[in-house]
Amino acid sequence: MRTLVRGAGYVIVAALILSVTIIMAIEMAKATVVVRNVESVQTLMTVVIHLMVEKAAERPDRVFDDRHRKIGDCGPRPEQISERGKAFIRQHEGLRLDPYYDRNGYAIGYGMHTWQGMPVTRTYPDSPTEADVEDEFDVQLATYAHIVTRSTCSPLTSPMFDALVSVAWNTGHVNTSIVQKVDQGRAVNVSDFLVTATTQSQRNRALVNRRLREYIMFTGDYDLAMNRQMLAEQLLQHMSYGN
């Protein structure tokens, strides 16, 4: 009897080992496919970041603390970015119909590092038209709009929503200082936007310019936000910002 039990135990252990081996082999095969399809470490990181953004947008309703309400009771706010908000992002990103390389890997269109769910590479996508880019732009904007609606629970005007989508498009999220103030009904000021205007802990002039304009859009002034004739210093002089 002991021999039978011992034999059965060996069979179970062997089956478990075989199962683990098969699972590991499958995962290694998947990893090999991914590595063979990316052209650099930067491109691989782009895939990871894109998946993180998708997961953030798809996660179930967040659990709010006592300062928050359920998602369905956050007050009136848009669900999608407006046409003026889209124009703002287009203006800052610029349109490129051929893949180009930036510090985050290959990109195309309006700074998009993925295309139809796949990472952009030196050869993919192949010769998209401007109409193709606009279609993909709308698809990806919906993901970032979803990030804003999941990150905040407070009434938002269209300019406020557009500004936060632009921040998310550029950084992958809306920074905590903005989210907390929006949710608490406190005034958001320019310093909250400038939190994400750095590169390697140093102020980035291009990002400072963009964050200033996003803040101006957040306050409702689309025209000033998109006035490219005014430099960042002039914007600061033109408007009275809080600290």
N, C-alpha and C positions, 0 to 999 in steps of 0.2 A: 504493500500500500504506500509506504514511504517512497519507494522507488517511483511509483506512478505519479505521486504528488510532485516529487522532485523533477521528474521528467516534464510534467506540465509546466512547472515554473520555468524551466529552461526554454521551453517553447515560447512562453509569453515574453520572456526577456529578449529572446532572439527576434521576435516579431516587433517589439518596441525598437530595438536597435535598427532593424531593417527600415521601419517607418521613418525614424529620425534621419537615417542615411538618405532615403529617397527625398525627403523634404529638403535636406541640405543640398542635394544635387540639383533639385529644381531651382532653388534660390540662387545657387551659383550660376546656373544656366541663364537665369533672368539677368543677373548682374553682368554676365559676359555680353549679352545682347545689348544691354544699355551702354556699357563701356565702348563696345564696337561702334555704336551709333552716335557717340559724342566725340567732338573733335578736340576738346581740351578740358582741363579741370574746371575752368570758368563756365563752360557750357554745361558740365555736369551739375555745378552749383545752381545754374539757372533752372535746371529740371527740378532740383530739390526745392528751391524757393517757390517755383510755380506750383508744385504739389502742396506746399505749406499754405499758399494763398488759397488754393482750391479747398483745402480742408477747413481753413478758417471760415470760408464763405459757406461751406456745407454743414458746419457743425450745428447741432440742435440748439434751440433757444437757450441762451446763457442763463445761469441761475443768478438772479440779482440779489444784492444785499438789501438792507432795510431802506436804502436811499433810492432803490429802483423799483420799477413796476414791471409787469410782464410785457413782453415784446409787443403784444397787441394793444397795449394801453400807453404808448409812448407819446401820444399827441400827434397832430398833423405834421407830416413831413413827406417830401417826395420819395419815390421809389427808384427813379432813374435820373441820371444827370440831364440837365437841360441842353439845348442846342448852344447856348452861350457858354456853358461850361465845357462842352466838347470843343468849341472854337478856342477856348483858353488853352486846353491841353494841346491841341494841334499847333497853336502858335509857339508854345514852349518846346515841344518835342521836334517839330519839323517833320516833313514827309520824306521818307526814303523808300524807293521802290526796289532797291537792291540791298541784300544783307550787308551790314557793316559791323565793325567790331568796336565795342566800348568796354569800359572797365568791368562790366558784368557778363561779357560774352558777346555773341553775335545777336544783332537786333535787326528789325525791319519795320517799315511803316512809321508809326508814331512811338518809337522806342519800345516796340513789342519784342520780347525775347522768346516768345513761343508763338506758334502758328498752328491753329486747329489742334491744339493740345500737344504738339510736338515741339521740341526745342529748335530754334532757328539756328542754322549752320551756314557755312560759307556758300553752300549750294542749295539750301532749302529755306523758304519756298523758292521755286524757280519762276522768275518774272511775273509776279502778281501785278494786276492792274490797280489803278487808284480805287476803282469800285470794289475790288477784292479787299483792299486794305480797309476801306470804310466798313465793309461787312464784318471783318474780323475785329475791327476797332469796337464796334457796337457790342459784339459778343463778349469781348474781354471787359468792356466798361461795366457790363451788367454784374460781373463778378466783383469788381471793386465797389460798385454801388452797394452790393450786398454786404460787403465788409463794413461799410459805414453804418448801414442799418442795424447790423449785428453788434457793432462796437458801442453805439450810443443808444440812449433811451430818453429822448427829449424832443419837444417840438423843434423843427428845423425849417427855416425858410429855404427857398430854392438857391439863393446865393450861398448860404451857409453849407448846404448839402453839396453843391458843386465844388466849393473850395475843399471840402473834406475828401471828396472823391479824387480831386487832383492830387492832394497830399498822398492818398493811398496809392494812386497810380504811380507816383514817383518813388515812394518809399516802401510800399507793400503793406502799410498799416496806417492808422491814425494814432499819433503819439498820446501817451497817457495824460499829459497835462491838459491837452485839448479835450479829451474824452471826459475827464473828471469835471472840468468846469462846465462843459455843455450839459452833462447830466445833473449837475447841481444847480443849474440856472445862474451860474456866475459869469461875469464878463470875461470873454476870451480876449487876450491882447497879443500884440505882435511877438512878444518874447516867447509865447507858447508855440507859435509857428516856427520861430527861429531855432527851436530845440533840434530840429532835423535839418539844419542848414550847415552841417559840418561833414568833412571827409577826413578820416583818420584823426579825429579830435581837433581839426583845424577848420575855421570858418571857410566855406567855399563860396566865392563871390557869386557864381551862377546860381547856387542854391539859395543864397541870401536874397537875390533878386526875385527868384521864383516864390519864395516863402512870403516876402513882402507883398507881392501881387496877389497871392492866394489869400492873405489876410485882408487885403483891400476888397477882394471879391467877397469874402466872408461877411464883410460889413455892408455889402450890397452895391458897391460901385464897380460894375463891370467895365464901364468905359475907362476909368482910371487904371483899373487892373490890367487892361489890354493896351494901354497907351505906351507903345514902345519908344516913343520920343523922349520919355522921361526916364532918367537913370534912377538907380536905387536911392542915391543921396537926395535927389530931387523929390522922390516920393516921400521920403522921411520928412522933408521940409514942408511938403504940401499938406500932409496930414498930421494931425495931433494924435500920437500913439500913447497908450497907457503903458505903465511899467508892470 
